[in-house]
Amino acid sequence: MRMICLVLAAGLFYACNCEKSNKSDFPEEYIGTWQLISSDYYGKDSVKSNMVDGQEMIKIITPTHFAFFLHDLYQGKDSSNVAYMSGGGTVTFEGNKYTEHLDFCTAREWETHSFHFNLELRGDTLIQQGVEELEELGLGDENLLLIEKYIRVRE
């Protein structure tokens, strides 16, 4: 009986260490809370800012999950038509390839989609860029390069 308990304990210890080592593959420098400072879509012949005056957005990144929260600064009492939007899900990271798997979103048509980005860190600025496949989401017939810049939120 004692040997069975030792084997089970060793197996549990090994399983916990394996899971922990996978999480540690995520670069620590990207973990934290980030405030969006610019968001631009690049099309064939145009550049369009995705930023709206009077709105702010933060993103929280952990080794396993992400979440974003966008709200207007006027609590829905202006013409921006976006009082609140949020979403989140799991993340994977390989090399500099960062993928967000959107499991929850107030824009329900975006749920279950994955978004692939390259990440770059310049000082306290996180640069995230990737192609959004808008046709797949039913939002247009052109895939657009999205470049977002975030600044780290300090406590």
Accessible surface in RSA format (square Angstrom, percent):
REM  Atomic radii and reference values for relative SASA: ProtOr
REM  Chains: A
REM  Algorithm: Lee & Richards
REM  Probe-radius: 1.40
REM  Slices: 20
REM RES _ NUM      All-atoms   Total-Side   Main-Chain    Non-polar    All polar
REM                ABS   REL    ABS   REL    ABS   REL    ABS   REL    ABS   REL
RES MET A   1   176.03  91.2 136.95  90.6  39.08  93.0 120.33 102.3  55.70  73.8
RES ARG A   2   197.99  83.1 188.59  96.1   9.40  22.4  68.07  93.0 129.92  78.7
RES MET A   3   134.91  69.9 131.57  87.1   3.34   7.9 124.01 105.4  10.90  14.4
RES ILE A   4   103.70  59.0 102.40  76.3   1.30   3.1 103.70  74.7   0.00   0.0
RES CYS A   5    67.78  51.3  62.31  69.5   5.47  12.9  26.31  66.7  41.47  44.7
RES LEU A   6   110.43  61.5 106.25  76.0   4.18  10.5 106.95  75.1   3.48   9.4
RES VAL A   7    94.09  61.9  89.09  80.7   5.00  12.1  91.78  79.7   2.32   6.3
RES LEU A   8   122.32  68.1 116.10  83.1   6.21  15.6 117.60  82.6   4.72  12.7
RES ALA A   9    57.90  53.2  48.17  74.3   9.74  22.1  53.96  76.0   3.94  10.4
RES ALA A  10    61.49  56.5  50.97  78.7  10.52  23.9  57.80  81.4   3.69   9.8
RES GLY A  11    39.43  48.6   0.00   N/A  39.43  48.6  34.21  93.9   5.21  11.7
RES LEU A  12   122.64  68.3 117.03  83.7   5.60  14.1 120.56  84.7   2.08   5.6
RES PHE A  13   139.02  69.5 134.05  83.0   4.96  12.9 138.38  83.9   0.64   1.8
RES TYR A  14   153.05  71.5 151.72  86.3   1.34   3.5 111.91  84.1  41.14  50.7
RES ALA A  15    55.20  50.8  46.07  71.1   9.13  20.8  50.85  71.6   4.35  11.5
RES CYS A  16    71.81  54.3  63.91  71.3   7.90  18.6  26.34  66.7  45.47  49.0
RES ASN A  17    64.65  44.6  60.44  58.4   4.20  10.1  20.93  50.4  43.71  42.3
RES CYS A  18    47.51  35.9  43.55  48.6   3.96   9.3  25.71  65.1  21.80  23.5
RES GLU A  19    99.41  57.1  95.47  72.2   3.94   9.4  34.64  67.0  64.77  52.9
RES LYS A  20   145.45  71.0 143.12  87.8   2.33   5.5  87.76  79.0  57.69  61.5
RES SER A  21    59.18  50.0  53.98  72.0   5.20  12.0  43.69  93.0  15.49  21.7
RES ASN A  22   104.30  71.9  92.61  89.5  11.69  28.1  23.81  57.3  80.49  77.8
RES LYS A  23    87.69  42.8  82.53  50.6   5.16  12.3  42.13  37.9  45.56  48.5
RES SER A  24    83.72  70.7  51.05  68.1  32.67  75.3  47.43 101.0  36.29  50.8
RES ASP A  25   102.75  72.0  79.98  79.6  22.76  53.8  28.60  67.3  74.15  74.0
RES PHE A  26    12.10   6.1   5.10   3.2   7.00  18.2   5.85   3.5   6.25  17.9
RES PRO A  27    29.40  21.4  19.09  17.4  10.30  37.5  29.40  24.3   0.00   0.0
RES GLU A  28   142.92  82.1 134.59 101.8   8.33  19.8  46.30  89.5  96.63  78.9
RES GLU A  29    86.53  49.7  76.87  58.2   9.66  23.0  36.49  70.6  50.04  40.9
RES TYR A  30    17.68   8.3  17.68  10.1   0.00   0.0   1.31   1.0  16.37  20.2
RES ILE A  31    53.46  30.4  46.29  34.5   7.17  17.3  46.29  33.3   7.17  19.5
RES GLY A  32    22.00  27.1   0.00   N/A  22.00  27.1  22.00  60.4   0.00   0.0
RES THR A  33    41.82  29.7  38.59  39.1   3.23   7.7  16.31  21.9  25.51  38.6
RES TRP A  34     0.00   0.0   0.00   0.0   0.00   0.0   0.00   0.0   0.00   0.0
RES GLN A  35    63.05  35.3  63.05  46.1   0.00   0.0   3.17   6.8  59.87  45.4
RES LEU A  36    18.81  10.5  11.73   8.4   7.09  17.8  11.73   8.2   7.09  19.1
RES ILE A  37    85.28  48.5  61.74  46.0  23.55  56.8  64.96  46.8  20.32  55.1
RES SER A  38    29.01  24.5  29.01  38.7   0.00   0.0  26.47  56.4   2.54   3.6
RES SER A  39     0.54   0.5   0.48   0.6   0.05   0.1   0.36   0.8   0.18   0.2
RES ASP A  40    34.26  24.0  34.26  34.1   0.00   0.0   0.89   2.1  33.37  33.3
RES TYR A  41    30.66  14.3  29.66  16.9   1.01   2.6  16.53  12.4  14.13  17.4
RES TYR A  42    79.66  37.2  73.98  42.1   5.68  14.8  43.66  32.8  35.99  44.4
RES GLY A  43    22.17  27.3   0.00   N/A  22.17  27.3   4.59  12.6  17.58  39.4
RES LYS A  44   177.19  86.4 139.38  85.5  37.81  90.0  95.22  85.7  81.97  87.3
RES ASP A  45   143.60 100.6 103.51 103.0  40.09  94.8  44.40 104.5  99.20  98.9
RES SER A  46    72.52  61.3  59.93  80.0  12.59  29.0  43.51  92.7  29.01  40.6
RES VAL A  47    93.51  61.5  62.88  56.9  30.63  73.8  62.93  54.7  30.58  82.9
RES LYS A  48   136.72  66.7 133.44  81.9   3.28   7.8  86.52  77.9  50.20  53.5
RES SER A  49    63.20  53.4  44.97  60.0  18.23  42.0  37.38  79.6  25.82  36.2
RES ASN A  50    68.01  46.9  51.41  49.7  16.60  40.0   3.07   7.4  64.94  62.8
RES MET A  51    74.67  38.7  53.17  35.2  21.50  51.2  53.43  45.4  21.23  28.1
RES VAL A  52    70.66  46.5  60.55  54.8  10.10  24.3  64.29  55.9   6.36  17.3
RES ASP A  53   142.93 100.1 123.02 122.4  19.90  47.1  42.60 100.3 100.32 100.1
RES GLY A  54    15.23  18.8   0.00   N/A  15.23  18.8   3.57   9.8  11.66  26.1
RES GLN A  55    27.02  15.1  12.44   9.1  14.58  34.7   3.68   7.8  23.34  17.7
RES GLU A  56    62.73  36.0  57.05  43.2   5.68  13.5  16.88  32.6  45.85  37.4
RES MET A  57    20.04  10.4  17.35  11.5   2.69   6.4   8.26   7.0  11.78  15.6
RES ILE A  58    56.72  32.3  56.41  42.0   0.31   0.7  56.41  40.6   0.31   0.8
RES LYS A  59     5.83   2.8   5.83   3.6   0.00   0.0   2.14   1.9   3.69   3.9
RES ILE A  60    61.52  35.0  61.29  45.7   0.23   0.5  61.29  44.1   0.23   0.6
RES ILE A  61     1.03   0.6   0.00   0.0   1.03   2.5   0.00   0.0   1.03   2.8
RES THR A  62    49.38  35.1  49.38  50.1   0.00   0.0  48.09  64.6   1.29   1.9
RES PRO A  63    45.11  32.9  36.53  33.3   8.58  31.2  36.53  30.2   8.58  53.4
RES THR A  64    46.21  32.9  42.80  43.4   3.41   8.1  30.57  41.1  15.64  23.6
RES HIS A  65    88.87  48.6  88.87  61.8   0.00   0.0  64.56  66.5  24.31  28.3
RES PHE A  66     7.07   3.5   2.44   1.5   4.62  12.0   3.64   2.2   3.42   9.8
RES ALA A  67    25.30  23.3  25.30  39.0   0.00   0.0  25.30  35.6   0.00   0.0
RES PHE A  68    28.30  14.2  28.30  17.5   0.00   0.0  28.30  17.2   0.00   0.0
RES PHE A  69    76.12  38.1  73.87  45.8   2.25   5.9  74.06  44.9   2.06   5.9
RES LEU A  70    31.25  17.4  30.74  22.0   0.51   1.3  31.25  21.9   0.00   0.0
RES HIS A  71    71.25  38.9  71.25  49.5   0.00   0.0  49.96  51.5  21.30  24.8
RES ASP A  72     0.68   0.5   0.03   0.0   0.64   1.5   0.00   0.0   0.68   0.7
RES LEU A  73    96.91  54.0  69.61  49.8  27.30  68.6  72.64  51.0  24.27  65.3
RES TYR A  74   117.52  54.9 108.23  61.6   9.30  24.2  75.21  56.5  42.31  52.2
RES GLN A  75   144.12  80.6 119.33  87.2  24.78  59.0  41.91  89.2 102.20  77.5
RES GLY A  76    39.71  49.0   0.00   N/A  39.71  49.0  11.04  30.3  28.66  64.2
RES LYS A  77   165.71  80.8 128.57  78.9  37.14  88.4 102.93  92.6  62.78  66.9
RES ASP A  78    55.62  39.0  26.02  25.9  29.61  70.0  30.98  72.9  24.64  24.6
RES SER A  79   107.13  90.5  81.98 109.4  25.16  58.0  53.48 113.9  53.65  75.2
RES SER A  80    26.16  22.1   3.21   4.3  22.95  52.9  12.42  26.5  13.74  19.2
RES ASN A  81   143.77  99.1 105.35 101.8  38.42  92.5  35.52  85.5 108.25 104.6
RES VAL A  82    51.78  34.1  47.43  42.9   4.35  10.5  50.63  44.0   1.16   3.1
RES ALA A  83    54.83  50.4  42.88  66.2  11.95  27.2  42.88  60.4  11.95  31.7
RES TYR A  84   120.00  56.0  99.32  56.5  20.68  53.8  82.60  62.1  37.40  46.1
RES MET A  85    56.46  29.2  56.46  37.4   0.00   0.0  28.55  24.3  27.91  37.0
RES SER A  86    19.86  16.8  19.51  26.0   0.35   0.8   2.46   5.2  17.41  24.4
RES GLY A  87     8.21  10.1   0.00   N/A   8.21  10.1   6.17  16.9   2.04   4.6
RES GLY A  88     6.91   8.5   0.00   N/A   6.91   8.5   6.60  18.1   0.31   0.7
RES GLY A  89     4.08   5.0   0.00   N/A   4.08   5.0   1.82   5.0   2.26   5.1
RES THR A  90    51.15  36.4  51.15  51.9   0.00   0.0  40.83  54.8  10.31  15.6
RES VAL A  91    10.85   7.1   0.00   0.0  10.85  26.1   0.00   0.0  10.85  29.4
RES THR A  92    68.91  49.0  63.27  64.1   5.65  13.5  59.29  79.6   9.62  14.5
RES PHE A  93    31.31  15.7  10.69   6.6  20.61  53.6  10.98   6.7  20.33  58.2
RES GLU A  94   134.88  77.4 126.78  95.9   8.10  19.3  49.60  95.9  85.28  69.6
RES GLY A  95    70.16  86.5   0.00   N/A  70.16  86.5  45.84 125.8  24.32  54.5
RES ASN A  96    74.81  51.6  70.93  68.5   3.88   9.3  23.10  55.6  51.70  50.0
RES LYS A  97   120.43  58.8 118.32  72.6   2.11   5.0  84.08  75.7  36.35  38.7
RES TYR A  98     0.28   0.1   0.00   0.0   0.28   0.7   0.00   0.0   0.28   0.3
RES THR A  99    13.95   9.9  13.95  14.1   0.00   0.0   1.87   2.5  12.08  18.3
RES GLU A 100    10.90   6.3  10.90   8.2   0.00   0.0   0.04   0.1  10.87   8.9
RES HIS A 101    52.58  28.7  52.34  36.4   0.24   0.6  43.39  44.7   9.19  10.7
RES LEU A 102     7.47   4.2   6.77   4.8   0.69   1.7   6.77   4.8   0.69   1.9
RES ASP A 103    64.03  44.8  48.47  48.2  15.55  36.8  15.64  36.8  48.39  48.3
RES PHE A 104   142.40  71.2 142.40  88.2   0.00   0.0 142.40  86.3   0.00   0.0
RES CYS A 105     9.00   6.8   0.93   1.0   8.07  19.0   3.00   7.6   6.01   6.5
RES THR A 106    75.76  53.9  47.10  47.7  28.66  68.3  51.61  69.3  24.15  36.5
RES ALA A 107    21.15  19.4  13.35  20.6   7.80  17.7  20.75  29.2   0.40   1.1
RES ARG A 108   166.83  70.0 156.32  79.7  10.50  25.0  60.17  82.2 106.66  64.6
RES GLU A 109    99.92  57.4  80.58  61.0  19.34  46.1  50.25  97.2  49.67  40.6
RES TRP A 110    45.13  18.1  45.13  21.8   0.00   0.0  39.47  21.0   5.65   9.2
RES GLU A 111    32.73  18.8  28.33  21.4   4.39  10.5   3.76   7.3  28.97  23.7
RES THR A 112   123.74  88.0  90.21  91.4  33.53  79.9  78.14 105.0  45.60  68.9
RES HIS A 113    37.70  20.6  34.20  23.8   3.50   8.9  26.87  27.7  10.83  12.6
RES SER A 114    48.55  41.0  27.17  36.3  21.38  49.3  12.78  27.2  35.77  50.1
RES PHE A 115    20.51  10.3  19.03  11.8   1.48   3.8  20.51  12.4   0.00   0.0
RES HIS A 116   113.12  61.8 107.69  74.9   5.43  13.9  79.82  82.3  33.30  38.7
RES PHE A 117    11.70   5.9   6.84   4.2   4.86  12.7  10.38   6.3   1.32   3.8
RES ASN A 118    51.27  35.4  49.53  47.9   1.73   4.2   7.75  18.6  43.52  42.1
RES LEU A 119     7.19   4.0   0.00   0.0   7.19  18.1   0.25   0.2   6.94  18.7
RES GLU A 120    70.08  40.2  66.85  50.6   3.22   7.7  33.94  65.6  36.14  29.5
RES LEU A 121    54.21  30.2  27.59  19.7  26.62  66.9  27.59  19.4  26.62  71.6
RES ARG A 122   144.61  60.7 131.69  67.1  12.93  30.8  56.66  77.4  87.95  53.3
RES GLY A 123    68.04  83.9   0.00   N/A  68.04  83.9  44.96 123.4  23.07  51.7
RES ASP A 124    58.99  41.3  52.03  51.8   6.96  16.5  14.43  34.0  44.56  44.4
RES THR A 125    31.76  22.6  31.76  32.2   0.00   0.0  11.51  15.5  20.25  30.6
RES LEU A 126     0.00   0.0   0.00   0.0   0.00   0.0   0.00   0.0   0.00   0.0
RES ILE A 127    11.01   6.3  10.36   7.7   0.65   1.6  10.36   7.5   0.65   1.8
RES GLN A 128     1.43   0.8   1.32   1.0   0.12   0.3   0.02   0.1   1.41   1.1
RES GLN A 129    60.68  33.9  60.12  43.9   0.56   1.3   6.46  13.8  54.22  41.1
RES GLY A 130    10.23  12.6   0.00   N/A  10.23  12.6  10.23  28.1   0.00   0.0
RES VAL A 131    81.38  53.6  66.14  59.9  15.24  36.7  66.14  57.5  15.24  41.3
RES GLU A 132    12.51   7.2  12.30   9.3   0.22   0.5   0.94   1.8  11.57   9.4
RES GLU A 133    83.76  48.1  79.83  60.4   3.93   9.4  16.53  32.0  67.23  54.9
RES LEU A 134    19.74  11.0  19.74  14.1   0.00   0.0  19.74  13.9   0.00   0.0
RES GLU A 135   114.56  65.8 102.79  77.8  11.77  28.0  29.06  56.2  85.50  69.8
RES GLU A 136   111.40  64.0  77.13  58.4  34.27  81.6  44.28  85.6  67.12  54.8
RES LEU A 137    15.90   8.9   2.19   1.6  13.71  34.5   6.03   4.2   9.87  26.6
RES GLY A 138    65.88  81.2   0.00   N/A  65.88  81.2  35.61  97.7  30.27  67.8
RES LEU A 139    83.26  46.4  52.62  37.6  30.64  77.0  59.16  41.6  24.10  64.8
RES GLY A 140    39.88  49.2   0.00   N/A  39.88  49.2  31.76  87.2   8.13  18.2
RES ASP A 141   130.52  91.4 106.33 105.8  24.19  57.2  36.73  86.4  93.79  93.5
RES GLU A 142    53.94  31.0  49.57  37.5   4.37  10.4  18.66  36.1  35.29  28.8
RES ASN A 143    78.05  53.8  55.37  53.5  22.68  54.6  11.03  26.6  67.02  64.8
RES LEU A 144    29.18  16.3  29.18  20.9   0.00   0.0  29.18  20.5   0.00   0.0
RES LEU A 145    62.14  34.6  59.01  42.2   3.14   7.9  59.01  41.4   3.14   8.4
RES LEU A 146     4.99   2.8   4.99   3.6   0.00   0.0   4.99   3.5   0.00   0.0
RES ILE A 147    36.53  20.8  35.92  26.8   0.61   1.5  35.92  25.9   0.61   1.7
RES GLU A 148    16.46   9.5  16.46  12.5   0.00   0.0   0.15   0.3  16.32  13.3
RES LYS A 149    76.63  37.4  76.63  47.0   0.00   0.0  24.77  22.3  51.86  55.2
RES TYR A 150     0.16   0.1   0.16   0.1   0.00   0.0   0.00   0.0   0.16   0.2
RES ILE A 151    75.63  43.0  75.63  56.3   0.00   0.0  75.63  54.5   0.00   0.0
RES ARG A 152    47.52  20.0  38.39  19.6   9.13  21.7   9.22  12.6  38.30  23.2
RES VAL A 153    64.14  42.2  47.81  43.3  16.33  39.3  51.82  45.0  12.31  33.4
RES ARG A 154   156.26  65.6 132.60  67.6  23.66  56.3  68.08  93.0  88.18  53.4
RES GLU A 155   222.89 128.0 149.37 113.0  73.53 175.1  96.43 186.5 126.46 103.2
END  Absolute sums over single chains surface
CHAIN  1 A    10166.0       8384.3       1781.7       5855.9       4310.2
END  Absolute sums over all chains
TOTAL         10166.0       8384.3       1781.7       5855.9       4310.2
